């Protein structure tokens, strides 16, 4: 318990102290995220906050994880470094999407092949139980890539990515602590401490953005937490902290980035565009179009994401597939209402 508390305090302190220096260097070197028609900010803002998040999290994990737990954790930290290098390079000197994807695949492969972080069962979804090894490897790598990019895509307004990441890391970290997985709990709470410190500088008016350095790392950590949460459940049996419908519950915990990514990809494809075509169709853009401020939109989305978690926990007995359908239907209805409100606001303002 004390290791977790100390890890969170350490990561918070280091990130809190580091970010002002990062802001100063970014301003001197003119390393800004420039506003354009797609973005929701209108002033040039430093975008290297992920460096502070990475430094605080990594130092705290290494400092406070008991030595006996260092096994697969060393490979997790290697994957951290890979996504950090990709994100930092992209924030300073943008690289092509294909090179970013290759780097992400490398990091995902380290997790799957070396750290053995895999989805090995679908728990009866679509009648599928234990997965053959090739399917487990493919699905696990795909899941890591999807979650990494989902967090990269929702990083569009002040406080949103950091806030959602904080919610996920605290929720998952608490569960891992309760089942005595101290190593993963320290990873989660170290990230949480760094995110709290970062949010101090990211709330409106934002002094710094996390950039790709932060969003890619955030997505990577959340993918690790989600996959382990799902896979560990197959061995928990009647443990007091075991949940039914674990895969769908993991989806509920990160419903906002996952649903929003799926939604915008489908919309773009239906409109004959590349799923990676940049536009203003994300849920957070719709919230801004409704006339909400960045922070009001962030607070509302955090509350909604939390409500989805409670719904999933409350309805866990209905089974994975039915619960997943319920969550998707609720998300579609809420997003449709939001889109109509945003559309009417635009119409009335023209």
NUKOLLO-68022 format. One record per residue (C-alpha): residue in three letters; x, y, z. Coordinates in steps of 0.5 Angstrom, whole numbers, padded with zeros to 4 digits, always signed. Layout:
BEGIN
AlaXYZ
...
% end
This chain:
BEGIN
Unk+0000+0000+0000
Unk+0006+0005+0002
Unk+0009+0003-0005
Unk+0003+0005-0009
Unk+0002+0012-0005
Unk+0009+0014-0005
Unk+0009+0012-0013
Unk+0004+0017-0014
Unk+0007+0022-0010
Unk+0013+0022-0013
Unk+0011+0022-0020
Unk+0006+0028-0018
Unk+0012+0032-0015
Unk+0017+0030-0021
Unk+0012+0032-0026
Unk+0009+0038-0023
Unk+0017+0041-0022
Unk+0019+0039-0029
Unk+0013+0042-0033
Unk+0015+0049-0032
Unk+0022+0048-0035
Unk+0019+0044-0041
Unk+0014+0050-0042
Unk+0020+0055-0042
Unk+0024+0051-0046
Unk+0019+0050-0051
Unk+0017+0057-0052
Unk+0025+0059-0053
Unk+0025+0054-0058
Unk+0018+0056-0061
Unk+0016+0048-0060
Unk+0008+0050-0061
Unk+0002+0047-0063
Unk-0001+0052-0068
Unk-0008+0053-0068
Unk-0012+0052-0075
Unk-0019+0050-0077
Unk-0019+0043-0074
Unk-0017+0045-0067
Unk-0021+0048-0061
Unk-0015+0053-0059
Unk-0014+0059-0062
Unk-0007+0061-0059
Unk+0000+0058-0060
Unk+0001+0053-0054
Unk+0007+0048-0052
Unk+0006+0041-0054
Unk+0011+0037-0050
Unk+0007+0036-0043
Unk+0008+0028-0045
Unk+0016+0029-0043
Unk+0014+0031-0036
Unk+0009+0025-0036
Unk+0014+0020-0038
Unk+0019+0022-0034
Unk+0015+0022-0027
Unk+0011+0016-0029
Unk+0018+0012-0031
Unk+0022+0015-0025
Unk+0017+0013-0020
Unk+0015+0006-0023
Unk+0023+0004-0023
Unk+0024+0008-0016
Unk+0018+0004-0012
Unk+0017-0002-0015
Unk+0020-0008-0011
Unk+0025-0012-0014
Unk+0022-0018-0014
Unk+0016-0016-0018
Unk+0022-0014-0024
Unk+0020-0019-0029
Unk+0016-0018-0035
Unk+0016-0010-0032
Unk+0022-0009-0035
Unk+0019-0011-0042
Unk+0013-0006-0041
Unk+0018+0000-0039
Unk+0022-0002-0046
Unk+0015-0001-0049
Unk+0014+0006-0046
Unk+0021+0008-0048
Unk+0019+0006-0056
Unk+0013+0010-0056
Unk+0016+0016-0052
Unk+0021+0017-0057
Unk+0016+0016-0063
Unk+0012+0022-0059
Unk+0017+0026-0058
Unk+0020+0026-0065
Unk+0013+0027-0068
Unk+0012+0033-0063
Unk+0018+0036-0065
Unk+0019+0034-0072
Unk+0013+0031-0075
Unk+0013+0024-0078
Unk+0009+0020-0083
Unk+0003+0016-0080
Unk+0006+0010-0083
Unk+0013+0011-0079
Unk+0009+0012-0073
Unk+0005+0006-0074
Unk+0011+0002-0075
Unk+0014+0004-0068
Unk+0007+0003-0065
Unk+0007-0004-0067
Unk+0014-0005-0065
Unk+0012-0003-0058
Unk+0006-0008-0058
Unk+0010-0013-0060
Unk+0015-0012-0054
Unk+0008-0013-0050
Unk+0006-0019-0053
Unk+0012-0023-0054
Unk+0016-0021-0049
Unk+0012-0019-0043
Unk+0006-0024-0045
Unk+0001-0019-0044
Unk-0005-0022-0049
Unk-0012-0023-0049
Unk-0013-0031-0049
Unk-0020-0032-0049
Unk-0026-0028-0051
Unk-0031-0031-0045
Unk-0036-0034-0050
Unk-0037-0028-0054
Unk-0040-0030-0061
Unk-0039-0037-0058
Unk-0031-0036-0058
Unk-0028-0038-0051
Unk-0020-0040-0051
Unk-0016-0037-0057
Unk-0011-0041-0061
Unk-0004-0037-0060
Unk-0004-0034-0067
Unk-0011-0031-0066
Unk-0009-0029-0059
Unk-0003-0025-0061
Unk-0006-0022-0067
Unk-0012-0019-0063
Unk-0007-0017-0057
Unk-0003-0013-0062
Unk-0009-0010-0065
Unk-0012-0008-0059
Unk-0006-0004-0057
Unk-0006-0001-0063
Unk-0013+0001-0063
Unk-0013+0004-0056
Unk-0006+0008-0057
Unk-0009+0011-0063
Unk-0016+0012-0059
Unk-0013+0017-0054
Unk-0009+0020-0059
Unk-0015+0022-0063
Unk-0019+0025-0057
Unk-0013+0029-0055
Unk-0017+0035-0057
Unk-0019+0040-0052
Unk-0016+0042-0045
Unk-0016+0037-0040
Unk-0020+0031-0044
Unk-0015+0026-0045
Unk-0011+0027-0038
Unk-0018+0027-0035
Unk-0020+0020-0038
Unk-0013+0017-0037
Unk-0014+0019-0030
Unk-0020+0016-0029
Unk-0018+0010-0032
Unk-0012+0009-0028
Unk-0015+0010-0022
Unk-0020+0005-0023
Unk-0016+0000-0026
Unk-0010+0001-0021
Unk-0015+0000-0015
Unk-0017-0006-0018
Unk-0010-0009-0019
Unk-0009-0007-0012
Unk-0015-0011-0009
Unk-0012-0017-0013
Unk-0005-0016-0010
Unk-0002-0014-0017
Unk+0002-0009-0014
Unk+0007-0008-0020
Unk+0001-0006-0025
Unk-0002-0002-0019
Unk+0004+0002-0018
Unk+0004+0003-0026
Unk-0003+0005-0026
Unk-0002+0010-0020
Unk+0005+0013-0022
Unk+0001+0015-0029
Unk-0005+0018-0025
Unk+0000+0022-0020
Unk+0004+0025-0027
Unk-0003+0026-0030
Unk-0006+0030-0024
Unk+0001+0034-0024
Unk+0000+0035-0032
Unk-0008+0037-0031
Unk-0005+0043-0027
Unk-0002+0046-0033
Unk-0007+0044-0038
Unk-0014+0046-0035
Unk-0016+0053-0039
Unk-0013+0057-0040
Unk-0008+0051-0042
Unk+0000+0053-0041
Unk+0002+0046-0045
Unk-0001+0040-0048
Unk+0001+0033-0047
Unk+0002+0032-0055
Unk+0003+0026-0058
Unk+0009+0024-0053
Unk+0003+0024-0048
Unk-0003+0021-0051
Unk+0001+0015-0054
Unk+0004+0014-0047
Unk-0003+0014-0044
Unk-0006+0010-0049
Unk+0000+0005-0048
Unk-0001+0004-0041
Unk-0009+0004-0041
Unk-0008-0002-0047
Unk-0004-0006-0042
Unk-0009-0005-0036
Unk-0015-0007-0040
Unk-0011-0013-0043
Unk-0009-0015-0036
Unk-0016-0014-0033
Unk-0019-0018-0038
Unk-0014-0024-0038
Unk-0013-0024-0031
Unk-0020-0025-0030
Unk-0020-0032-0033
Unk-0016-0035-0027
Unk-0020-0031-0021
Unk-0026-0036-0021
Unk-0030-0034-0015
Unk-0025-0028-0012
Unk-0029-0023-0009
Unk-0026-0018-0013
Unk-0028-0022-0020
Unk-0033-0019-0025
Unk-0037-0022-0029
Unk-0037-0020-0037
Unk-0030-0017-0036
Unk-0028-0016-0043
Unk-0035-0011-0044
Unk-0033-0008-0037
Unk-0026-0006-0039
Unk-0029-0003-0045
Unk-0034+0001-0041
Unk-0028+0004-0037
Unk-0025+0007-0043
Unk-0032+0008-0047
Unk-0031+0015-0049
Unk-0024+0014-0053
Unk-0026+0007-0056
Unk-0033+0009-0058
Unk-0031+0016-0061
Unk-0026+0013-0065
Unk-0030+0007-0068
Unk-0036+0013-0069
Unk-0031+0018-0073
Unk-0028+0012-0077
Unk-0035+0009-0079
Unk-0037+0017-0081
Unk-0031+0018-0085
Unk-0031+0011-0089
Unk-0039+0012-0091
Unk-0037+0019-0093
Unk-0032+0016-0098
Unk-0026+0019-0094
Unk-0020+0016-0091
Unk-0021+0014-0083
Unk-0015+0018-0081
Unk-0018+0024-0085
Unk-0017+0030-0080
Unk-0024+0033-0079
Unk-0028+0036-0073
Unk-0033+0030-0072
Unk-0031+0028-0065
Unk-0035+0028-0059
Unk-0031+0033-0056
Unk-0032+0038-0062
Unk-0039+0037-0062
Unk-0039+0039-0055
Unk-0035+0045-0057
Unk-0040+0047-0062
Unk-0046+0046-0057
Unk-0043+0053-0054
Unk-0039+0049-0048
Unk-0033+0051-0046
Unk-0027+0046-0046
Unk-0027+0045-0039
Unk-0035+0044-0038
Unk-0034+0039-0044
Unk-0029+0035-0041
Unk-0033+0035-0034
Unk-0039+0033-0037
Unk-0035+0027-0041
Unk-0032+0025-0035
Unk-0038+0024-0031
Unk-0042+0021-0037
Unk-0036+0016-0038
Unk-0036+0014-0030
Unk-0044+0013-0031
Unk-0042+0008-0036
Unk-0038+0004-0032
Unk-0043+0004-0026
Unk-0048+0002-0032
Unk-0043-0004-0034
Unk-0042-0006-0026
Unk-0049-0006-0025
Unk-0051-0010-0031
Unk-0045-0015-0031
Unk-0050-0021-0030
Unk-0053-0020-0037
Unk-0047-0023-0041
Unk-0042-0020-0045
Unk-0045-0019-0051
Unk-0052-0016-0049
Unk-0048-0012-0044
Unk-0044-0009-0050
Unk-0050-0008-0054
Unk-0053-0004-0049
Unk-0047+0000-0048
Unk-0047+0002-0055
Unk-0054+0003-0056
Unk-0054+0008-0050
Unk-0047+0011-0053
Unk-0051+0012-0060
Unk-0057+0015-0057
Unk-0053+0020-0053
Unk-0049+0022-0059
Unk-0055+0023-0064
Unk-0058+0028-0059
Unk-0051+0031-0058
Unk-0050+0032-0066
Unk-0057+0035-0066
Unk-0056+0040-0061
Unk-0050+0042-0064
Unk-0053+0042-0071
Unk-0059+0047-0069
Unk-0054+0051-0065
Unk-0050+0052-0072
Unk-0057+0053-0076
Unk-0059+0059-0071
Unk-0052+0062-0071
Unk-0052+0063-0079
% end
